[in-house]
Amino acid sequence: MSQLDDGARLSPGLQLGDQPKAAVMAAVASKSGAPWATRYRFVLLASDALVVTAVLLLATFLRFGAGGGSLTIGLHELGYVHLSAAVAVLWLLTLAAYRSRDARVVGIGLDEYRRVISATVTLLGTLAILALAFKIDVARGYMALVFPLGVVGLTGSRWGLRQWLNRQRRYGHFLSRVIVLGRRRDVEYVIGQIQKKSGASYEVIGTALPEGNDKKFLEVGGQGIPVVASIRSVVGAVQRLNADAVIVAGPVNRGSKFIQRLGWDLEQSSTELVLATGLTSVAGPRIHARPVEGLPLMHVELPQYTGPKHVLKRLLDITLSAAALVVLLPVFAVLAILIRRDSAGDVFFRQERIGRTGEKFTIYKFRSMVQTAEEQLSGLLASNEGSGPLFKLRDDPRVTTVGKWMRKYSLDELPQFWNVLIGDMSLVGPRPALAREVDTYKAAVRRKLYIKPGLTGMWQVNGRSELNWKDSVRLDLYYVENWSLAGDLLILLRTARMLVFPNGAY
């Protein structure tokens, strides 16, 4: 795919006088980036087929050995190798039906993983119903191996391919070339969000502003973005620059009529039309478009704070926290000895935190500070490096020698598995807050208290202590509004990676 070379790219803060506009237009008018999606879809298909085949053969071997085993269907005997071949085909078709390889979801966000997991669970349920209806006695051990291995294998392969894709995108490859259209403020906001999101699949090659604009470039995030057209002449710019999509950033004059006409005009070049919604805290799975007599209505589902999903979340919490406590007992013993030898005081640190609906509970941690840390806090407030009501100090003198590396790898948080087991916390959720922090919350921020705080969460896998207060609240509220079991599992996997490669903890 042809991309801008280093000499053709606009340098940060580039102004019209620095480079002739004709040269800029020639530089950005390179080959469309759309074909990457088709090629990448074939790569995903091949990867999925390889993983599914390997999982089914491995499950057959582990359950039945080299002989493969067989089952009886009516008067016919069928080998498990043949059953595996049928399951493989159905599995790949189900992944396709759930559009898990759609260019709109691959490479960014959780939706790709959700679709893979949902497709696998749907297939499992369908096969179970078919086996019951036709009285097919499929070995439980075989089924118990196939689907857990499949989920791990498919999500793992997607994750690996995503890492490769994101590395390519950082070098300017495998990007969809877009023109952002709208009022200047809206355009700058959308471009800023695209620039901030690591792995974003768009390369902004130009903007289209309302008539009367006299600017030749917009500077966003230190980068000069050329103004390539007015709103009315954007179709010509799309054809001239080989753009893959037009993003409409917010409301425009003539509203729906303009959008309709723009969509018709873009059909001729197979260019996508993307509308930026103002629902910034609502995830895709909660948004459903339902046309009613030609009127497209966008339905936004209400967040769910009770019901079957929360029961399943609680069962997951109990199962994993109990297992973690048993497995980590030797680690707890070693850490307890190191803490006692390092400094005087208790092994565990106890503190009152605010849980769901504002209920108070006692949180448990391994003590990483001196015993008198709370008494010394008032003398350190003037040196606070945190934002909002948070107190953070990168070189906190109260932290012990053992406490420094425990904090780096989040080992001091391990006793909170007990809080999860007894129901005060969840494995995944918003950050557990102090009472003095909650007292400063505005009404919107109090929505964090609608669900249980978490041992880990979006704040944990997106920078931890490096986050400012505003970003921390934004991530917590996004989780509260849009959480899912599949999303929880992915956050747990990303947390495990953060423990091995720590970032932002102090």
matplotlib code that plots the C-alpha trace (Angstrom):
import matplotlib.pyplot as plt

x = [0.0, 1.4, 1.8, 3.3, 7.1, 9.0, 9.6, 6.0, 4.5, 3.5, 5.7, 4.2, 2.9, 3.4, 1.9, 0.9, 4.0, 6.3, 5.1, 3.1, -0.5, -0.2, 2.8, 0.8, -2.2, 0.1, 1.7, -1.6, -3.1, -1.5, -3.2, -6.2, -5.6, -8.8, -7.3, -5.5, -8.8, -9.4, -5.9, -6.0, -9.4, -7.9, -5.0, -7.5, -9.5, -6.3, -5.3, -8.8, -8.8, -5.4, -6.3, -9.6, -8.1, -5.2, -7.6, -9.9, -7.1, -5.4, -8.7, -9.3, -5.8, -5.9, -9.3, -8.9, -5.3, -3.8, -6.9, -9.2, -12.3, -15.8, -19.4, -22.7, -25.4, -28.4, -27.2, -24.0, -20.6, -18.7, -15.1, -14.3, -12.0, -15.0, -17.0, -14.1, -14.1, -17.8, -17.3, -14.5, -16.6, -19.5, -17.1, -15.6, -19.1, -20.3, -17.2, -18.2, -21.8, -20.8, -18.7, -15.6, -13.4, -15.2, -12.7, -14.7, -13.8, -10.4, -7.3, -8.9, -11.2, -12.9, -15.6, -13.5, -12.8, -16.4, -17.6, -15.1, -16.2, -19.9, -19.6, -17.8, -20.4, -23.2, -21.7, -21.3, -24.9, -26.1, -24.1, -25.4, -29.0, -28.4, -26.8, -29.7, -32.3, -30.8, -29.6, -25.9, -23.6, -20.7, -17.9, -18.0, -14.2, -13.9, -16.3, -14.7, -11.4, -12.5, -14.2, -11.9, -8.9, -10.7, -11.4, -7.9, -6.4, -8.6, -8.4, -4.6, -4.1, -6.2, -4.2, -0.9, -2.1, -3.4, 0.0, 1.6, -1.1, -0.7, 3.0, 2.4, 0.0, 2.5, 4.6, 1.7, 0.7, -2.7, -4.7, -7.9, -7.4, -10.1, -11.3, -13.0, -15.8, -17.7, -17.3, -13.8, -14.3, -15.9, -13.3, -10.4, -12.0, -12.5, -9.0, -7.6, -9.4, -8.0, -4.5, -4.7, -6.0, -3.1, -3.8, -6.5, -7.2, -7.6, -5.1, -6.5, -5.4, -7.4, -10.4, -13.5, -14.7, -17.7, -17.7, -16.0, -13.1, -9.8, -7.5, -5.3, -4.2, -5.6, -3.0, -4.1, -1.8, 1.2, 0.4, -0.6, -3.8, -4.5, -7.9, -8.6, -12.2, -15.3, -18.2, -20.0, -17.0, -15.8, -16.8, -14.3, -11.6, -12.5, -12.0, -8.9, -7.1, -8.4, -9.9, -11.4, -14.0, -15.5, -16.1, -18.8, -17.8, -21.0, -24.0, -23.9, -26.1, -29.2, -28.7, -30.2, -30.7, -27.1, -26.0, -28.4, -27.1, -23.4, -24.0, -25.5, -22.5, -20.0, -21.6, -20.0, -16.5, -17.3, -16.2, -17.5, -19.6, -18.9, -21.0, -19.3, -21.9, -22.0, -22.6, -19.0, -19.5, -21.6, -20.0, -21.1, -23.0, -25.5, -26.3, -28.7, -30.0, -33.7, -35.3, -39.0, -40.8, -37.7, -36.8, -33.4, -33.7, -30.7, -31.7, -29.3, -29.9, -29.9, -27.0, -27.8, -26.8, -28.7, -29.8, -28.4, -25.2, -24.3, -25.0, -22.5, -20.1, -20.3, -19.8, -16.7, -15.5, -16.0, -14.4, -11.3, -10.7, -10.9, -8.5, -6.1, -6.1, -5.2, -2.5, -1.0, -0.7, 3.1, 3.6, 1.6, 3.9, 7.1, 5.8, 4.7, 8.2, 9.9, 7.6, 8.2, 12.0, 12.0, 10.3, 8.4, 4.6, 1.8, 2.0, -1.4, -2.6, -6.3, -8.2, -11.8, -13.1, -16.4, -18.1, -21.3, -24.1, -21.8, -21.4, -18.2, -15.9, -12.3, -9.8, -6.8, -3.3, 0.2, 1.8, 4.1, 4.6, 5.9, 3.5, 3.0, 2.2, -1.3, 0.0, 2.7, 0.3, -0.6, 3.0, 3.2, 0.0, 1.9, 4.0, 1.1, 1.6, -1.8, -4.8, -8.3, -8.8, -6.1, -2.9, 0.1, 3.8, 6.3, 9.1, 7.0, 9.3, 6.9, 7.3, 9.5, 12.3, 10.1, 7.1, 8.7, 9.0, 5.7, 4.0, 5.8, 4.4, 1.1, 1.9, 0.6, -2.9, -3.0, -4.9, -7.8, -8.7, -10.2, -12.3, -13.5, -14.3, -16.5, -18.3, -17.0, -15.2, -15.2, -12.3, -12.9, -14.5, -13.9, -11.1, -12.0, -12.2, -11.5, -14.4, -12.7, -12.5, -16.2, -17.1, -15.8, -17.6, -20.1, -23.3, -21.9, -18.9, -21.1, -22.2, -19.0, -20.7, -23.4, -21.3, -18.7, -15.1, -12.5, -9.2, -8.3, -10.1, -9.7, -7.7, -5.2, -4.6, -4.4, -1.6, -2.5, -0.8, 0.2, -3.5, -4.8, -8.1, -10.2, -9.0, -9.4, -13.0, -13.7, -12.4, -14.3, -17.6, -17.1, -16.7, -19.8, -21.9, -20.6, -19.2, -19.5, -18.2, -16.1, -14.7, -13.9, -12.0, -10.0, -9.2, -7.9, -5.7, -4.3, -3.8, -1.7, 0.4, 0.8, 2.1, 4.9, 5.6, 4.6, 3.9, 2.7, 2.8, 4.5]
y = [0.0, 3.4, 5.8, 9.2, 9.0, 10.8, 13.8, 14.1, 14.0, 17.3, 18.4, 19.5, 23.0, 23.3, 26.5, 27.3, 29.4, 26.5, 24.3, 25.1, 23.8, 22.0, 20.0, 19.1, 17.9, 15.8, 14.2, 13.2, 12.0, 8.5, 5.2, 4.3, 2.4, 0.4, -2.8, -3.6, -4.6, -7.4, -8.7, -8.6, -10.4, -13.3, -13.4, -13.6, -16.4, -18.4, -17.8, -18.8, -21.9, -22.9, -22.4, -24.2, -27.2, -27.4, -27.1, -29.8, -32.2, -31.6, -32.2, -35.4, -36.6, -35.7, -37.3, -40.4, -40.8, -41.6, -43.8, -40.8, -42.5, -42.7, -42.1, -43.6, -41.6, -43.7, -46.8, -45.2, -44.9, -41.7, -41.0, -37.9, -36.8, -36.5, -34.8, -32.3, -31.5, -30.7, -28.6, -26.7, -25.7, -24.7, -22.7, -20.7, -20.0, -18.8, -16.5, -15.1, -14.8, -12.7, -10.6, -11.1, -10.2, -7.0, -4.2, -1.9, -4.0, -5.6, -4.0, -1.7, -1.9, -5.0, -5.6, -8.0, -10.2, -10.0, -11.3, -14.2, -15.2, -14.8, -16.8, -19.6, -19.7, -19.7, -22.6, -24.5, -24.0, -25.0, -28.2, -29.1, -28.6, -30.7, -33.4, -33.5, -33.4, -36.2, -38.2, -38.0, -39.0, -36.7, -37.3, -34.5, -34.5, -33.7, -30.8, -29.6, -29.4, -27.9, -24.7, -23.4, -24.1, -22.5, -19.3, -19.0, -19.9, -17.6, -14.6, -15.2, -15.3, -12.2, -10.5, -11.4, -10.3, -7.1, -6.3, -6.8, -4.6, -1.8, -1.8, -1.4, 1.4, 3.3, 3.4, 4.7, 1.4, -0.4, 2.8, 4.0, 7.5, 9.9, 13.5, 15.0, 17.3, 19.8, 22.9, 23.7, 22.9, 19.6, 18.7, 19.5, 17.3, 14.3, 14.5, 14.9, 11.7, 9.8, 11.0, 10.1, 6.6, 4.2, 1.8, 4.0, 2.8, 6.2, 8.5, 12.0, 13.4, 16.5, 18.5, 20.1, 23.3, 25.5, 28.1, 31.3, 29.6, 31.3, 28.8, 26.5, 24.2, 23.2, 22.5, 19.6, 17.9, 19.6, 18.3, 20.4, 19.0, 20.6, 22.1, 20.3, 21.5, 23.3, 21.2, 21.6, 20.6, 17.6, 15.0, 16.4, 16.3, 12.7, 11.7, 13.8, 12.4, 8.8, 9.0, 5.8, 7.6, 10.9, 11.5, 14.0, 15.6, 16.8, 18.8, 20.5, 22.9, 21.3, 18.4, 15.1, 16.3, 17.1, 13.8, 11.9, 13.7, 13.3, 9.5, 9.3, 11.2, 9.0, 5.8, 6.4, 6.0, 3.4, 5.8, 5.2, 7.8, 7.8, 9.9, 10.9, 10.5, 12.8, 9.7, 9.7, 7.3, 4.8, 1.7, 0.1, -2.9, -0.6, 1.3, -0.2, 1.4, 0.5, 2.1, 2.8, 3.6, 5.1, 7.0, 5.8, 5.7, 5.1, 3.1, 3.3, 0.5, 1.5, 0.2, -2.9, -2.8, -6.0, -9.2, -12.4, -10.8, -9.6, -13.1, -14.5, -11.8, -12.7, -16.4, -15.5, -13.4, -16.2, -18.9, -17.0, -15.3, -18.5, -20.2, -17.3, -17.3, -21.1, -20.8, -17.7, -18.9, -19.6, -16.1, -14.6, -16.4, -15.2, -11.6, -11.6, -12.6, -10.0, -7.2, -8.1, -8.2, -4.9, -2.7, -2.7, -3.0, -5.2, -7.3, -6.1, -2.6, -2.0, 1.0, 2.0, 2.4, 3.2, 0.4, -0.1, 2.3, 4.1, 1.3, 1.3, -1.7, -2.5, -3.1, -5.3, -4.8, -5.9, -3.0, -1.1, 1.9, 2.6, 1.9, 5.7, 6.5, 7.9, 10.2, 11.6, 12.3, 15.8, 16.9, 15.7, 17.2, 20.3, 18.0, 16.1, 15.2, 13.7, 15.5, 16.1, 14.5, 11.8, 11.9, 10.6, 11.1, 9.4, 9.4, 9.0, 8.8, 6.6, 3.7, 0.9, -0.8, -4.0, -1.8, -0.1, -3.3, -4.7, -1.6, -1.8, -5.3, -4.7, -7.4, -5.3, -5.6, -9.4, -9.6, -7.9, -11.3, -11.8, -8.6, -10.1, -13.5, -12.0, -9.7, -6.2, -5.9, -7.5, -8.6, -5.9, -2.5, 1.2, 2.1, 1.7, 5.3, 6.8, 8.5, 11.9, 11.4, 10.4, 13.6, 15.7, 13.8, 15.6, 13.9, 12.4, 11.0, 9.3, 6.9, 5.1, 3.7, 1.9, -1.2, -2.8, -1.4, -3.7, -5.3, -4.1, -2.1, 0.2, 2.6, -0.3, -1.2, 2.4, 4.0, 3.6, 6.4, 8.2, 9.0, 12.4, 12.6, 13.5, 10.5, 8.2, 9.2, 9.0, 5.4, 4.4, 5.8, 4.2, 0.9, 1.4, 2.2, -0.5, -3.4, -7.0, -10.4, -10.7, -7.2, -8.3, -11.3, -9.1, -6.6, -9.5, -10.7, -7.2, -6.8, -10.0, -8.5, -5.2, -7.2, -8.7, -5.4, -2.8, 0.8, 3.8, 2.2, 3.9]
z = [0.0, -0.9, 2.0, 2.4, 2.6, 5.3, 3.0, 2.0, 5.5, 7.0, 9.9, 13.2, 13.0, 9.2, 7.7, 4.2, 3.6, 4.5, 1.6, -1.5, -1.3, -4.6, -3.3, -0.2, -2.3, -4.4, -1.3, 0.2, -3.0, -2.8, -3.3, -1.2, 2.0, 1.8, 0.2, 3.5, 5.0, 2.5, 2.8, 6.6, 6.6, 4.7, 7.2, 10.1, 8.3, 7.8, 11.4, 12.8, 10.6, 11.8, 15.5, 15.3, 13.5, 16.0, 19.0, 17.7, 16.9, 20.3, 22.1, 20.2, 21.0, 24.7, 25.2, 23.0, 22.2, 18.8, 17.9, 17.7, 19.3, 17.8, 18.7, 17.5, 15.7, 15.2, 13.3, 12.2, 13.8, 13.3, 14.2, 16.3, 13.5, 11.3, 14.0, 14.5, 10.8, 11.0, 14.1, 12.5, 9.5, 11.8, 14.0, 11.2, 9.8, 13.2, 13.5, 10.1, 11.0, 14.1, 11.7, 13.9, 10.9, 10.0, 9.3, 11.6, 14.7, 14.1, 15.5, 18.1, 21.1, 22.8, 20.2, 18.2, 21.2, 22.3, 18.9, 19.0, 22.5, 21.7, 18.5, 20.4, 23.2, 20.7, 18.9, 22.1, 23.1, 19.6, 19.6, 23.1, 21.9, 18.8, 20.7, 23.1, 20.4, 18.3, 21.3, 20.3, 23.2, 22.7, 25.2, 27.9, 28.2, 24.5, 24.8, 28.0, 26.2, 22.8, 23.8, 26.6, 24.4, 21.4, 23.3, 24.5, 21.1, 19.1, 21.4, 21.7, 18.0, 17.5, 20.1, 18.5, 15.0, 16.6, 18.1, 14.6, 13.0, 15.6, 15.0, 11.3, 11.9, 14.0, 10.8, 8.8, 7.2, 7.1, 7.7, 6.2, 4.8, 5.9, 5.5, 8.6, 7.8, 10.0, 12.1, 13.1, 16.8, 16.1, 13.5, 15.9, 18.6, 16.3, 15.0, 18.5, 19.6, 16.6, 17.4, 21.1, 20.5, 20.1, 17.2, 15.7, 12.2, 10.5, 8.9, 8.6, 5.2, 5.3, 6.6, 5.1, 6.8, 6.3, 3.5, 4.4, 6.2, 5.4, 7.0, 4.9, 7.8, 11.2, 13.8, 16.1, 18.5, 17.0, 13.5, 10.5, 8.9, 5.5, 4.7, 1.4, 0.7, 1.9, 3.2, -0.1, -2.3, -0.2, -2.8, -5.2, -2.6, -1.9, -5.5, -5.9, -2.8, -3.0, 0.5, 2.0, 4.2, 5.2, 8.9, 9.7, 13.0, 14.6, 13.2, 9.8, 7.9, 6.3, 8.7, 7.5, 3.9, 3.5, 5.0, 2.7, -0.4, 0.7, 1.1, -2.4, -3.9, -2.1, -3.3, -6.7, -5.3, -2.7, 0.0, 3.5, 5.4, 9.1, 11.5, 14.8, 17.6, 20.6, 22.9, 24.0, 27.0, 25.2, 23.7, 20.5, 21.9, 23.6, 20.4, 17.9, 14.7, 13.9, 10.9, 11.3, 8.0, 6.5, 9.7, 11.1, 14.9, 17.2, 20.3, 23.3, 25.8, 29.5, 31.5, 33.6, 37.3, 38.3, 36.7, 35.3, 34.0, 37.5, 38.9, 36.4, 37.3, 41.0, 40.2, 38.2, 41.1, 43.6, 41.4, 40.4, 43.8, 45.7, 43.3, 43.5, 47.3, 47.3, 44.6, 46.1, 49.7, 49.4, 47.9, 50.8, 53.3, 51.6, 51.3, 55.0, 56.1, 53.9, 55.2, 58.8, 58.3, 56.3, 58.8, 62.1, 62.0, 60.8, 57.7, 56.4, 55.9, 56.5, 55.3, 55.0, 51.4, 49.8, 47.9, 45.9, 46.7, 49.2, 51.6, 53.7, 53.8, 55.0, 52.2, 52.8, 51.3, 52.2, 54.0, 51.7, 53.9, 57.4, 60.2, 60.8, 57.2, 57.9, 60.6, 58.2, 55.4, 56.5, 56.2, 52.6, 51.2, 49.9, 47.7, 46.2, 42.5, 42.0, 40.4, 41.8, 45.2, 44.6, 46.6, 44.7, 45.3, 43.0, 45.6, 48.7, 51.7, 53.6, 51.2, 52.5, 50.5, 50.1, 49.4, 46.4, 44.3, 45.7, 44.4, 41.1, 40.4, 42.3, 44.8, 47.7, 46.1, 46.3, 49.7, 48.0, 46.5, 50.0, 49.5, 46.2, 47.7, 50.5, 48.1, 49.1, 45.7, 42.2, 40.2, 37.7, 38.4, 39.2, 41.5, 45.2, 46.6, 50.0, 51.9, 51.6, 47.8, 47.6, 49.6, 46.7, 43.9, 41.7, 40.8, 37.5, 39.3, 41.9, 39.1, 39.9, 43.0, 41.0, 40.8, 43.1, 43.0, 41.4, 42.1, 38.6, 35.9, 32.9, 35.1, 35.8, 32.2, 30.9, 32.9, 36.6, 38.5, 35.3, 34.7, 35.7, 37.7, 34.7, 32.6, 35.6, 36.1, 32.4, 32.2, 35.4, 34.2, 30.8, 32.5, 34.7, 31.6, 29.3, 31.3, 30.0, 31.0, 27.9, 28.6, 32.2, 30.9, 28.5, 31.3, 33.5, 30.6, 30.1, 33.9, 33.9, 31.1, 33.1, 36.1, 33.9, 32.2, 34.8, 33.7, 35.7, 39.2, 42.1]

ax = plt.figure().add_subplot(projection="3d")
ax.plot(x, y, z, "-o")
ax.set_aspect("equal")
plt.show()
